[in-house]
Amino acid sequence: MRAGRRAGGTAGGLLVLALLLGAGPLWAHEGRALAPHDFWGAWSFEPAVVLGLLVSGGLYARGMRELRRVARRRLLRREGRCFWSGWLLLALALVSPLHALGEALFAAHMAQHELIMAVAAPLLVLGRPLVVMLWAFPLASRRAIGALGRARALRGPWHLMSAAPVAFALHAAAILVWHLPRLYQWAVASETVHALQHTAFLVTALLFWWALLEGPRARLRYGAAVLYLFGTAVYTGGLGALLTVSRALWYPLYASRTGPWGFSPLEDQQLAGLIMWVPAGLAYLGAALALTAAWLREAEWRVARREAAPLLRGR
């Protein structure tokens, strides 16, 4: 019963978080390539993006304050650092000039995507925002949200999508499908399609990282999580490598936009491929190493507990 309540609350909570942080990009593109002399003034303050960031940050801050007031001690300090680091990186990706630069350079757009999916998303998940944000609401509202999350119509699909194999497949599909040349160029040319691309990346990334780091029995699946991270590094690195070594332009739409920035279209594509291949791959492999270390510590703890059991019984 307790596990069911937790899963139900998580379903509703992740839906709220996805709407707050993922819906912003729906109005976040102007469709105009940025010129170098406009770079430092190209901060984007799209109302939906700013509202999503402010509401999510406000709920988290209020929920954390309420939790600490009730417990009368400082808690969730590590989680707070993780959440605010991820929140700031997400704001950097969506509000800073990097966002506008992605309209002119494929490499900048790739950096923005990787910042959202491989860095900000896992930090947000490690911040346990669903638990903390729930405490931002009055008791009656918390109970209503929990009841909504436990509804059969929502709980069933949530259990399916949050299963690690399904979350892995959904995130992989979002990355690979949206990098198909025709679809990717359509996204750059259309504000609406571009917004859907960013939303798909962010929402599936949150789902993927939650399934590996915070899902039910996550600590009992360290080995599987490492394999999923390794698999993600392989297919994203492979795609990045293909972009890097290819002598043909995958996205000719950028060909007329890179010149003012001192890049040829092919150099821009190669740099984008390297960003997807190396830094993003290191992020996934770093997470896999951290989980491997946690897995080994867990195994050592279990062995120590098993060895100490006879001694304790002897007393």
C-alpha positions as CSV (number, residue, x, y, z in Angstrom):
1,M,0.0,0.0,0.0
2,R,2.8,2.4,0.9
3,A,4.6,1.6,-2.4
4,G,1.4,2.2,-4.3
5,R,0.9,5.6,-2.6
6,R,4.5,6.6,-3.4
7,A,4.1,5.5,-7.1
8,G,0.8,7.3,-7.4
9,G,2.1,10.5,-5.9
10,T,5.2,10.3,-8.1
11,A,3.0,9.9,-11.2
12,G,1.1,13.1,-10.5
13,G,4.2,14.9,-9.3
14,L,6.3,14.1,-12.4
15,L,3.4,15.2,-14.6
16,V,3.3,18.6,-12.8
17,L,7.1,18.9,-13.0
18,A,7.1,18.0,-16.7
19,L,4.4,20.6,-17.4
20,L,6.2,23.3,-15.5
21,L,9.7,22.7,-17.0
22,G,8.8,21.1,-20.3
23,A,5.9,23.3,-21.5
24,G,8.1,26.4,-21.5
25,P,9.9,25.6,-24.7
26,L,6.6,25.5,-26.5
27,W,7.0,29.3,-27.1
28,A,10.8,29.6,-26.7
29,H,11.9,30.0,-30.3
30,E,11.8,33.1,-32.5
31,G,12.9,31.4,-35.7
32,R,15.5,34.1,-36.4
33,A,19.3,33.4,-36.7
34,L,21.4,35.3,-34.2
35,A,24.2,37.6,-35.4
36,P,27.5,37.9,-33.5
37,H,27.0,41.5,-32.6
38,D,23.7,40.7,-30.9
39,F,25.0,37.8,-28.8
40,W,25.3,39.3,-25.4
41,G,21.9,41.0,-25.7
42,A,20.2,37.9,-26.8
43,W,18.8,36.8,-23.5
44,S,15.4,35.1,-23.9
45,F,12.6,35.9,-21.4
46,E,9.8,34.1,-23.0
47,P,6.8,34.3,-20.6
48,A,6.1,30.6,-20.6
49,V,9.8,29.6,-19.9
50,V,10.2,32.2,-17.1
51,L,6.9,31.3,-15.6
52,G,7.7,27.6,-15.6
53,L,11.1,28.3,-14.0
54,L,9.7,30.6,-11.4
55,V,6.8,28.4,-10.4
56,S,8.9,25.3,-10.1
57,G,11.6,27.1,-8.2
58,G,9.0,28.8,-5.9
59,L,7.3,25.5,-5.2
60,Y,10.6,23.8,-4.4
61,A,11.7,26.6,-2.1
62,R,8.4,26.7,-0.2
63,G,8.2,22.9,0.1
64,M,11.8,22.7,1.4
65,R,11.0,25.5,4.0
66,E,7.9,23.7,5.1
67,L,9.7,20.3,5.4
68,R,12.4,21.8,7.5
69,R,9.9,23.6,9.7
70,V,8.0,20.4,10.4
71,A,11.1,18.4,11.0
72,R,12.8,21.2,13.0
73,R,16.2,20.4,11.5
74,R,18.1,20.8,8.3
75,L,17.4,18.0,5.9
76,L,17.6,17.2,2.2
77,R,20.7,19.4,1.9
78,R,22.3,17.2,-0.8
79,E,18.9,17.1,-2.7
80,G,18.6,20.9,-2.5
81,R,22.0,21.4,-4.0
82,C,21.2,19.0,-6.8
83,F,17.9,20.6,-7.6
84,W,19.1,24.1,-7.6
85,S,22.2,23.2,-9.7
86,G,19.9,21.5,-12.3
87,W,17.4,24.4,-12.2
88,L,20.2,26.9,-12.8
89,L,21.6,24.9,-15.7
90,L,18.1,24.5,-17.2
91,A,17.6,28.3,-16.9
92,L,21.0,28.8,-18.6
93,A,20.0,26.5,-21.5
94,L,16.6,28.2,-22.0
95,V,17.2,31.8,-21.1
96,S,20.9,32.7,-21.8
97,P,22.2,33.7,-25.3
98,L,23.1,30.0,-25.8
99,H,19.4,29.5,-26.6
100,A,19.3,32.0,-29.4
101,L,22.7,30.9,-30.7
102,G,21.2,27.5,-31.3
103,E,19.3,29.1,-34.2
104,A,22.5,30.0,-35.9
105,L,24.9,27.1,-35.0
106,F,24.1,23.5,-34.9
107,A,26.9,23.0,-32.3
108,A,25.3,25.5,-29.9
109,H,22.0,23.8,-30.3
110,M,23.6,20.4,-29.6
111,A,25.3,21.9,-26.5
112,Q,21.9,23.2,-25.3
113,H,20.3,19.8,-25.8
114,E,23.0,17.9,-23.9
115,L,22.9,20.4,-21.1
116,I,19.2,19.8,-20.7
117,M,19.2,16.0,-21.1
118,A,22.6,14.8,-19.7
119,V,23.3,17.3,-16.9
120,A,20.2,19.3,-15.8
121,A,17.7,16.4,-15.9
122,P,19.6,14.0,-13.6
123,L,20.4,16.8,-11.2
124,L,16.7,17.8,-11.1
125,V,15.7,14.2,-10.4
126,L,18.3,13.8,-7.6
127,G,16.8,16.9,-6.0
128,R,13.6,14.8,-5.3
129,P,11.4,17.7,-6.5
130,L,8.2,15.6,-6.4
131,V,8.4,15.0,-2.7
132,V,9.6,18.5,-1.8
133,M,7.1,20.4,-4.0
134,L,4.2,18.4,-2.6
135,W,4.9,20.0,0.8
136,A,4.4,23.5,-0.7
137,F,0.7,22.9,-0.7
138,P,-1.7,22.8,2.3
139,L,-2.6,19.4,3.8
140,A,-5.9,19.2,2.0
141,S,-4.3,19.9,-1.3
142,R,-1.6,17.4,-0.7
143,R,-4.2,14.7,-0.1
144,A,-6.1,15.7,-3.2
145,I,-2.9,15.5,-5.3
146,G,-2.1,12.1,-3.8
147,A,-5.6,10.8,-4.6
148,L,-5.2,12.0,-8.1
149,G,-1.9,10.3,-8.4
150,R,-3.4,7.0,-7.1
151,A,-6.2,7.1,-9.7
152,R,-6.2,3.9,-11.8
153,A,-6.3,5.8,-15.1
154,L,-3.0,7.5,-14.2
155,R,-1.3,4.9,-12.2
156,G,-1.3,2.2,-14.9
157,P,0.3,4.2,-17.7
158,W,2.8,5.6,-15.1
159,H,3.9,2.2,-14.0
160,L,4.4,1.3,-17.7
161,M,6.3,4.4,-18.7
162,S,8.5,4.5,-15.6
163,A,9.7,0.9,-16.0
164,A,13.4,1.3,-16.8
165,P,13.3,-0.6,-20.2
166,V,10.4,1.5,-21.4
167,A,11.9,4.8,-20.2
168,F,15.1,3.9,-21.9
169,A,13.3,3.1,-25.1
170,L,11.3,6.3,-25.0
171,H,14.3,8.5,-24.4
172,A,16.3,6.7,-27.1
173,A,13.4,7.1,-29.6
174,A,13.1,10.9,-28.8
175,I,16.9,11.4,-29.4
176,L,17.2,9.3,-32.6
177,V,13.9,10.3,-34.2
178,W,14.4,14.0,-33.7
179,H,17.8,13.8,-35.2
180,L,16.5,12.5,-38.5
181,P,17.5,15.2,-41.1
182,R,14.1,16.0,-42.4
183,L,12.5,16.2,-38.9
184,Y,15.4,18.1,-37.3
185,Q,15.3,20.8,-40.1
186,W,11.6,21.0,-39.8
187,A,12.0,21.7,-36.0
188,V,14.5,24.4,-36.7
189,A,12.3,26.0,-39.3
190,S,9.0,25.8,-37.3
191,E,8.6,27.3,-33.8
192,T,5.9,24.8,-32.9
193,V,7.8,21.7,-34.0
194,H,11.0,23.1,-32.5
195,A,9.1,23.4,-29.2
196,L,7.9,19.9,-29.4
197,Q,11.4,18.7,-29.9
198,H,12.7,20.4,-26.8
199,T,9.8,19.2,-24.8
200,A,10.3,15.6,-25.9
201,F,14.0,15.8,-25.0
202,L,13.3,17.2,-21.5
203,V,10.3,15.1,-20.5
204,T,11.8,11.8,-21.7
205,A,15.1,12.7,-20.0
206,L,13.4,13.3,-16.7
207,L,11.5,10.0,-17.1
208,F,14.7,8.1,-18.0
209,W,16.8,9.5,-15.1
210,W,14.0,9.0,-12.6
211,A,13.6,5.4,-13.6
212,L,17.3,4.8,-13.0
213,L,17.9,6.9,-9.9
214,E,14.6,7.2,-8.0
215,G,12.2,4.6,-9.2
216,P,10.9,1.7,-7.1
217,R,13.6,-0.7,-6.1
218,A,16.2,1.4,-7.9
219,R,18.9,0.5,-5.5
220,L,18.3,-3.2,-6.3
221,R,18.9,-2.6,-10.0
222,Y,22.3,-0.9,-9.9
223,G,23.6,-3.4,-12.5
224,A,20.7,-2.8,-14.9
225,A,21.0,1.0,-14.5
226,V,24.7,0.8,-15.4
227,L,23.8,-1.1,-18.5
228,Y,21.2,1.4,-19.6
229,L,23.6,4.3,-19.1
230,F,26.3,2.5,-21.1
231,G,23.8,1.7,-23.8
232,T,22.8,5.4,-23.9
233,A,26.4,6.5,-24.2
234,V,26.9,4.0,-27.0
235,Y,24.0,5.1,-29.2
236,T,24.5,8.8,-28.6
237,G,28.2,8.5,-29.0
238,G,27.7,6.6,-32.2
239,L,25.4,9.3,-33.6
240,G,27.9,12.0,-32.5
241,A,30.8,10.1,-34.2
242,L,28.8,9.8,-37.4
243,L,28.2,13.5,-37.4
244,T,31.9,14.2,-36.7
245,V,33.4,12.0,-39.5
246,S,30.7,12.6,-42.1
247,R,31.7,14.6,-45.1
248,A,28.1,15.4,-46.1
249,L,25.9,18.0,-44.4
250,W,23.1,16.4,-42.5
251,Y,21.2,19.6,-41.9
252,P,21.7,22.0,-44.9
253,L,19.4,24.5,-43.2
254,Y,22.4,25.7,-41.1
255,A,24.6,26.2,-44.2
256,S,23.6,29.9,-44.6
257,R,23.8,30.7,-40.9
258,T,27.3,29.6,-39.8
259,G,29.4,32.1,-41.8
260,P,29.1,35.1,-39.5
261,W,30.4,33.0,-36.7
262,G,33.6,31.9,-38.4
263,F,32.6,28.3,-39.0
264,S,32.0,26.5,-42.3
265,P,28.8,24.4,-42.2
266,L,30.8,21.2,-42.0
267,E,33.0,22.5,-39.2
268,D,29.8,23.4,-37.3
269,Q,28.5,19.9,-37.8
270,Q,31.7,18.3,-36.7
271,L,31.8,20.4,-33.5
272,A,28.2,19.4,-32.8
273,G,29.1,15.7,-33.3
274,L,32.1,16.1,-30.9
275,I,29.9,17.6,-28.2
276,M,27.4,14.7,-28.5
277,W,30.2,12.2,-28.7
278,V,32.7,13.2,-25.9
279,P,31.2,15.5,-23.2
280,A,27.8,14.0,-23.3
281,G,29.2,10.5,-23.3
282,L,31.4,11.4,-20.3
283,A,28.3,12.5,-18.5
284,Y,26.6,9.1,-19.0
285,L,29.7,7.2,-18.2
286,G,30.4,9.3,-15.1
287,A,26.9,8.5,-13.9
288,A,27.5,4.8,-14.6
289,L,30.7,4.9,-12.6
290,A,28.9,6.6,-9.7
291,L,26.2,3.9,-9.7
292,T,28.9,1.1,-9.9
293,A,30.6,2.6,-6.8
294,A,27.3,2.7,-5.0
295,W,26.6,-0.9,-6.1
296,L,30.0,-2.0,-4.7
297,R,29.4,-0.2,-1.4
298,E,25.9,-1.8,-1.1
299,A,27.5,-5.2,-1.7
300,E,30.2,-4.6,0.9
301,W,27.6,-3.5,3.4
302,R,25.5,-6.6,2.9
303,V,28.5,-8.9,3.3
304,A,29.5,-7.1,6.5
305,R,26.0,-7.4,7.9
306,R,25.9,-11.1,7.0
307,E,29.2,-11.8,8.7
308,A,28.3,-9.8,11.8
309,A,24.9,-11.6,12.2
310,P,26.4,-14.8,13.9
311,L,28.3,-12.6,16.4
312,L,25.2,-10.6,17.3
313,R,23.2,-13.8,17.8
314,G,26.0,-15.2,20.0
315,R,25.5,-12.4,22.4
